[in-house]
Amino acid sequence: MKYPSLWFNDGDIVLSPNTGYRPELPSFLVHRHVLSTNSPVFAAIFKQPFAVQRNQIEDIQEIDVLQVKDPAEDLAVLLSCLYYLKLPFRRDQPTVNVDLGGLLRLCTKYQISDLAAKVVNQLKFEWPTSLSIWAEHETRIRKWGIAHADAPNGQIDGQYLDNRFPEPVSIIQLAREFNIPELLPAALYTLSLISPSANYDTFHTLGARLLPEYATQLSRGTRSARWSLLSPQDFLCLAKGQDHLRSNKTLTRVFEGIACSPNCSAGCDALLVALRELVEQTHDILGALTYLRLYITEPEKASKMNICANCEKGICNTIEALRLRIWRNLPWWFGVPEIEFHAIE
């Protein structure tokens, strides 16, 4: 069966995945030079005298066929990248981790290092080591959250908020398999905000249609994860990180030395107490601090909070200092101490 977008009439080699050519399975008519240029493994294969067989395929009387033991869907993703020069996914898509896992495995197998580097760089953008890029990620989530909250049944174009963003357990698995530890702290932090009862596969298969409670949770913007796939090692990393994020000792250390302006005219110390109480009440410490900063910088809301002019800027700077302290500690808290996190990229 021809794979339409990867069946080139001037091609000179058919790639037949899994078990050799079978009419009911997709095959790819491509070019030796494209494969050889990008992959030293393919280049070496084509030099072997018996690696390629001559067969009649589709409406072609006789052509070279190379049998490869790769899933057809992963091979299609790889070839699409090589021919169309773009990664085969869009942002805000939870299956991105799974799709890229198959692609990375083939890049490793066939030593296509340039493409593998592009994939890893995109993953690092989605799961960053810099606070500035993480802030962009937070903004994107917040905007989608508002849009879905205002939509009927919490759906836009038939999609819940949970469908908009990559699922964290898949990325944790990917980071372990391909030794990309830089992805782990952001993914583990995201996972720490998701309830273990919110199972992605349950929510997004028959569950949401059979049990109204699942649809209700999704309509409210509940995030889910593939909890059953999390390894014991990563369960331990997650538990350690959650302990640090929620401990009084950590909060005391984070808030140490932070005070309002010496020229305070409104007793803003009370606001700093409220700030700590807010952080203590949420699992999403970084998100809570961002929300408070946005709240303070809106003039109408700031006036209601009775923040003096001397303290307003200082408190916003304080919030950023808190976020940076927390951010830089995430690798250590989640047991990935060799990773250095930054304020900006």
QUICOR-V331367 format. One record per residue. N is the residue number from 1. RES is the residue in one small letter. SS is DSSP state (H for helix, E for strand, - for the rest). PSI is psi as a letter, one per 30 degrees, with the letter a starting at -180 (NA if undefined). BURIAL is + if it has 24 or more other ideal C-beta (glycine too) atoms within 12 Angstrom, else -. Layout:
BEGIN
N_RES_SS_PSI_BURIAL ; N_RES_SS_PSI_BURIAL
END
This chain:
BEGIN
1_m_-_k_- ; 2_k_E_k_+ ; 3_y_E_j_+ ; 4_p_E_e_- ; 5_s_E_f_- ; 6_l_E_h_+ ; 7_w_E_j_+ ; 8_f_-_k_+ ; 9_n_-_f_- ; 10_d_-_g_- ; 11_g_-_l_+ ; 12_d_-_g_+ ; 13_i_E_k_+ ; 14_v_E_k_+ ; 15_l_E_k_+ ; 16_s_E_j_+ ; 17_p_E_l_+ ; 18_n_-_d_- ; 19_t_-_g_- ; 20_g_-_l_- ; 21_y_-_k_+ ; 22_r_-_k_- ; 23_p_-_f_- ; 24_e_-_f_- ; 25_l_-_k_+ ; 26_p_-_k_+ ; 27_s_E_l_+ ; 28_f_E_k_+ ; 29_l_E_j_+ ; 30_v_E_a_+ ; 31_h_-_k_+ ; 32_r_H_e_+ ; 33_h_H_e_- ; 34_v_H_e_+ ; 35_l_H_e_+ ; 36_s_H_e_+ ; 37_t_H_e_- ; 38_n_H_f_+ ; 39_s_-_j_+ ; 40_p_H_f_- ; 41_v_H_e_+ ; 42_f_H_e_+ ; 43_a_H_e_- ; 44_a_H_e_- ; 45_i_H_e_+ ; 46_f_H_f_+ ; 47_k_-_f_- ; 48_q_-_k_- ; 49_p_-_e_- ; 50_f_-_g_- ; 51_a_-_e_- ; 52_v_-_k_+ ; 53_q_E_l_- ; 54_r_E_k_- ; 55_n_E_l_- ; 56_q_E_k_- ; 57_i_E_k_+ ; 58_e_-_b_- ; 59_d_-_g_- ; 60_i_E_k_- ; 61_q_E_e_- ; 62_e_E_k_- ; 63_i_E_l_+ ; 64_d_E_k_+ ; 65_v_E_k_+ ; 66_l_E_j_+ ; 67_q_E_k_+ ; 68_v_E_k_+ ; 69_k_-_i_- ; 70_d_-_k_+ ; 71_p_-_k_- ; 72_a_H_e_+ ; 73_e_H_e_+ ; 74_d_H_e_+ ; 75_l_H_e_+ ; 76_a_H_e_+ ; 77_v_H_e_+ ; 78_l_H_e_+ ; 79_l_H_e_+ ; 80_s_H_e_+ ; 81_c_H_e_+ ; 82_l_H_e_+ ; 83_y_H_e_+ ; 84_y_H_f_- ; 85_l_-_h_- ; 86_k_-_l_- ; 87_l_-_k_+ ; 88_p_-_h_+ ; 89_f_-_l_+ ; 90_r_-_l_- ; 91_r_-_l_- ; 92_d_-_h_+ ; 93_q_-_j_- ; 94_p_-_f_+ ; 95_t_-_f_+ ; 96_v_H_e_+ ; 97_n_H_e_+ ; 98_v_H_e_+ ; 99_d_H_e_+ ; 100_l_H_f_+ ; 101_g_H_e_+ ; 102_g_H_e_+ ; 103_l_H_e_+ ; 104_l_H_e_+ ; 105_r_H_e_+ ; 106_l_H_e_+ ; 107_c_H_e_+ ; 108_t_H_e_+ ; 109_k_H_e_+ ; 110_y_-_g_+ ; 111_q_-_h_- ; 112_i_-_i_+ ; 113_s_H_e_- ; 114_d_H_e_- ; 115_l_H_e_+ ; 116_a_H_e_+ ; 117_a_H_e_- ; 118_k_H_e_+ ; 119_v_H_e_+ ; 120_v_H_e_+ ; 121_n_H_e_- ; 122_q_H_e_+ ; 123_l_H_e_+ ; 124_k_H_f_+ ; 125_f_H_e_+ ; 126_e_H_e_+ ; 127_w_-_i_+ ; 128_p_-_l_+ ; 129_t_-_f_+ ; 130_s_E_k_+ ; 131_l_H_e_+ ; 132_s_H_e_- ; 133_i_H_e_+ ; 134_w_H_e_+ ; 135_a_H_e_+ ; 136_e_H_e_- ; 137_h_H_e_+ ; 138_e_H_e_+ ; 139_t_H_e_- ; 140_r_H_e_- ; 141_i_H_e_+ ; 142_r_H_e_- ; 143_k_H_e_- ; 144_w_H_e_+ ; 145_g_H_e_+ ; 146_i_H_e_- ; 147_a_H_e_- ; 148_h_H_e_+ ; 149_a_H_e_- ; 150_d_H_f_- ; 151_a_-_l_- ; 152_p_H_k_- ; 153_n_H_g_- ; 154_g_H_g_+ ; 155_q_-_k_+ ; 156_i_E_k_+ ; 157_d_-_h_- ; 158_g_-_g_- ; 159_q_E_k_- ; 160_y_-_l_+ ; 161_l_H_e_+ ; 162_d_H_f_+ ; 163_n_H_f_+ ; 164_r_-_f_+ ; 165_f_-_k_+ ; 166_p_-_k_+ ; 167_e_-_k_+ ; 168_p_H_e_+ ; 169_v_H_e_+ ; 170_s_H_e_+ ; 171_i_H_e_+ ; 172_i_H_e_+ ; 173_q_H_e_+ ; 174_l_H_e_+ ; 175_a_H_e_+ ; 176_r_H_e_+ ; 177_e_H_e_- ; 178_f_-_g_+ ; 179_n_-_h_- ; 180_i_-_i_+ ; 181_p_H_f_+ ; 182_e_H_f_+ ; 183_l_H_f_+ ; 184_l_H_e_+ ; 185_p_H_e_+ ; 186_a_H_e_+ ; 187_a_H_e_+ ; 188_l_H_e_+ ; 189_y_H_e_+ ; 190_t_H_e_+ ; 191_l_H_e_+ ; 192_s_H_f_+ ; 193_l_-_f_+ ; 194_i_-_k_+ ; 195_s_-_k_- ; 196_p_-_f_- ; 197_s_-_f_- ; 198_a_-_i_+ ; 199_n_E_k_+ ; 200_y_H_e_+ ; 201_d_H_e_- ; 202_t_H_e_+ ; 203_f_H_e_+ ; 204_h_H_g_+ ; 205_t_H_b_- ; 206_l_H_f_- ; 207_g_H_e_- ; 208_a_H_f_+ ; 209_r_H_e_- ; 210_l_H_e_- ; 211_l_-_j_- ; 212_p_H_f_- ; 213_e_H_e_- ; 214_y_H_e_+ ; 215_a_H_e_- ; 216_t_H_e_- ; 217_q_H_e_+ ; 218_l_H_e_+ ; 219_s_H_f_+ ; 220_r_-_g_- ; 221_g_-_g_+ ; 222_t_-_k_+ ; 223_r_-_k_+ ; 224_s_-_l_+ ; 225_a_E_l_+ ; 226_r_-_i_+ ; 227_w_H_e_+ ; 228_s_H_f_- ; 229_l_H_f_+ ; 230_l_-_k_+ ; 231_s_-_l_- ; 232_p_H_e_- ; 233_q_H_e_- ; 234_d_H_f_+ ; 235_f_H_e_+ ; 236_l_H_e_- ; 237_c_H_e_+ ; 238_l_H_e_+ ; 239_a_H_e_- ; 240_k_H_e_+ ; 241_g_H_e_+ ; 242_q_H_e_+ ; 243_d_H_e_- ; 244_h_H_e_+ ; 245_l_H_f_+ ; 246_r_H_g_+ ; 247_s_-_k_- ; 248_n_H_e_- ; 249_k_H_e_- ; 250_t_H_e_+ ; 251_l_H_e_+ ; 252_t_H_e_- ; 253_r_H_e_- ; 254_v_H_e_+ ; 255_f_H_f_+ ; 256_e_-_k_- ; 257_g_-_g_- ; 258_i_-_k_+ ; 259_a_-_l_- ; 260_c_-_l_+ ; 261_s_-_k_+ ; 262_p_-_f_- ; 263_n_-_g_- ; 264_c_-_k_- ; 265_s_-_g_- ; 266_a_-_g_- ; 267_g_-_h_- ; 268_c_-_f_+ ; 269_d_H_e_- ; 270_a_H_e_- ; 271_l_H_e_+ ; 272_l_H_e_+ ; 273_v_H_e_- ; 274_a_H_e_- ; 275_l_H_e_+ ; 276_r_H_e_+ ; 277_e_H_e_- ; 278_l_H_e_+ ; 279_v_H_e_+ ; 280_e_H_f_- ; 281_q_-_f_- ; 282_t_-_l_- ; 283_h_-_f_- ; 284_d_-_i_+ ; 285_i_H_e_+ ; 286_l_H_e_+ ; 287_g_H_e_+ ; 288_a_H_e_+ ; 289_l_H_e_+ ; 290_t_H_e_+ ; 291_y_H_e_+ ; 292_l_H_e_+ ; 293_r_H_e_+ ; 294_l_H_e_- ; 295_y_H_e_+ ; 296_i_H_e_+ ; 297_t_H_f_- ; 298_e_-_j_- ; 299_p_H_e_- ; 300_e_H_e_- ; 301_k_H_e_- ; 302_a_H_e_+ ; 303_s_H_e_- ; 304_k_H_f_- ; 305_m_-_f_+ ; 306_n_-_h_- ; 307_i_-_k_+ ; 308_c_-_l_+ ; 309_a_H_e_- ; 310_n_H_e_- ; 311_c_H_f_+ ; 312_e_H_e_+ ; 313_k_H_e_- ; 314_g_H_e_+ ; 315_i_H_e_+ ; 316_c_H_e_+ ; 317_n_H_e_- ; 318_t_H_e_+ ; 319_i_H_e_+ ; 320_e_H_e_+ ; 321_a_H_e_+ ; 322_l_H_e_+ ; 323_r_H_e_+ ; 324_l_H_e_+ ; 325_r_H_e_+ ; 326_i_H_e_+ ; 327_w_H_e_+ ; 328_r_H_f_+ ; 329_n_H_f_+ ; 330_l_H_e_+ ; 331_p_H_e_+ ; 332_w_H_e_+ ; 333_w_H_e_+ ; 334_f_-_g_+ ; 335_g_-_g_+ ; 336_v_-_i_+ ; 337_p_-_f_- ; 338_e_-_f_- ; 339_i_-_k_+ ; 340_e_-_k_- ; 341_f_-_l_+ ; 342_h_E_l_- ; 343_a_-_e_- ; 344_i_-_l_- ; 345_e_-_NA_-
END
